Amino acid sequence: MKLYAPKYYKEFICIADKCQHSCCIGWEIDIDPDTMEKYTDARCDYSDKIRESIDTADTPHFRLCANERCPHLDEQGLCRIIRKLGEEYLCDICREHPRFYNDTPRGKEVGLGMSCEEACRLILTSDDYCEITEIGEICGEECDSFDTLPLRDKVYSILSDGAVPYPERIKKIHEEFGISPSALTDEDWRYLLDNLEYLDESHRELFAGYSSDLSTPAEFELPLERALAYFIFRHCTEAEDALEFRDALGFCLLCERLIASVAKSGYEIFEVARTVSEEIEYSEDNTEAIKIEFRFIG
């Protein structure tokens, strides 16, 4: 099966100890069966420490240490498993993060999740989001589901039209796909955002200033355009029909306005985008809670 990715994908390299938001802190790290077998069979100076760090209840996972740090994250912010045994001993979730995969009729697509600060930097500084290129082959079965790619291309053609002012492009996307943001007031959306789950409770208050106002400082327009394109690539591609595509698109547009609202309050837009990604789209419950609203408001 052919594998496709945004053009910027191949530029990604984990910045490891230079990362200010390590994916080895704050996340429960599940261990896939194949890697669990490797850890069981490993024989080296460090293998006993790996096995001692694993909680086998339910899905095997590493027991987090103080401040929710992975037990194999050293003082320099580097992975002891890589240093002691090599990258081939990483579990799937560690090796693949921040990558995600979508199935399409033409093959599988891979992208980078914006909760990763280096991926976020790439996404918000790359102007080639429309270029989805073939990068190789991957194992998997052909997908014969609903083809969202023409719909996605249609959104991208509107979004990337620099001859049209950015707020007008957003309005046109709403109109073309029958999304009515005014069906719920900003107060309604703030109530919904306030009742989501949060990794960091301070973000609940941060998102309380949500506004659907499309007036946007000129310096924010390109980052917002690229962030919206990313959300669409990730969340609209695997829709099972046109209605589900529209619901996912509504979710993407809400995330774009949430980033804009917080950034306009004086926060750095790259960190705002990363935070919205981490808190909203990386939670299936939060994502579905927002999507379902667009199903009802039409």
Disulfide bonds with the S-S distance in Angstrom:
none
